[in-house]
Amino acid sequence: MKPLHFKHALSDISNNRLLNIVSIITIAFSVIITSSIILFFTNTTSILNIWKKGVKVMVYLSPEVSNEDINEIQKKILGMYGVKDIAFISKEEALKVLKQQMKRQSSLLDNLKENPLPDAFEIHLIESSEVWEKIESLVSQVESIPKVEEVEYGQKWLARFSGIVYIFKLSGYALGILFFIASVFIVANMVRLVLYARRDEIEIMRLVGASDRFIKTPFYIECIIQGAVGGIIGLLLLFLVFSSFTSNVDQGITSDLINIKFFSFTSLSAILICSMFIGWFGCFMSLKNYMKT
């Protein structure tokens, strides 16, 4: 590309500020909406994958359970297929852990007359058994053991939550495609208006022998610049919103269970390239129709 092409492109941007601002704002808005959807689902998927690893089954024992009963129940559970290991958690230990987790509200537990928590077992499964059907089968066996009061596990909740996320993901993809089409349409119309305003100049350039490529190149550069500027603005605004959100979330909550991350450099580059492609494609569609006429 010749410096003359960049000069013409920058001149068009300067002469048609309003149209360019509208295109940049549209692209920026599209990048914000689409990227925020992608960012939400990326973090949601990451969190779900973390929660799905190492599925635990909690077995709560009845209050009248004895030490002999505890040993007997532990042996029975260890003998079941799919159990990797099992850990006993006494009610005293459970209360101690609860107080550590509720540091700011631990005073609420100091006046308890008796420990309300039950003795429990924490069961870890082998990877091949971390399947809904196999967990259901194991839970049914554990529930049938005498002195077992309740069995709790989060796989069913995770399955439902994953289904909800999947539905929202499809909606997000549809919304992203809609904003892509809208951005391309607005950029194409902007180029069409500029072409209409410069139609006499373009005809003169053709008469003196200018090739279609020579005429088109400044428009492509102009629209790619619009896409780049719109993408950068959109990502900067999204980062500011993301930083504000994460700074207001309790770090104690996000330390282990939830690890929220922004886009990597590779993802940012891909989004920026896509925003530049929106500008290029909108220009291509408009120029294609114009040159035919």
RAWOKA-V102311 format. One record per run of one state. SS is the DSSP state (H for helix, E for strand, - for the rest). FROM is the first residue (numbers start at 1). TO is the last residue. If there is no record, write none. Layout:
SS	FROM	TO
SS	FROM	TO
This chain:
-	1	2
H	3	15
-	16	16
H	17	52
-	53	55
E	56	61
-	62	66
H	67	78
-	79	82
E	83	89
-	90	90
H	91	101
-	102	106
H	107	110
-	111	119
E	120	125
-	126	126
H	127	129
-	130	131
H	132	143
-	144	147
E	148	152
-	153	154
H	155	197
-	198	198
H	199	207
-	208	211
H	212	248
-	249	250
H	251	254
-	255	264
H	265	292
-	293	293
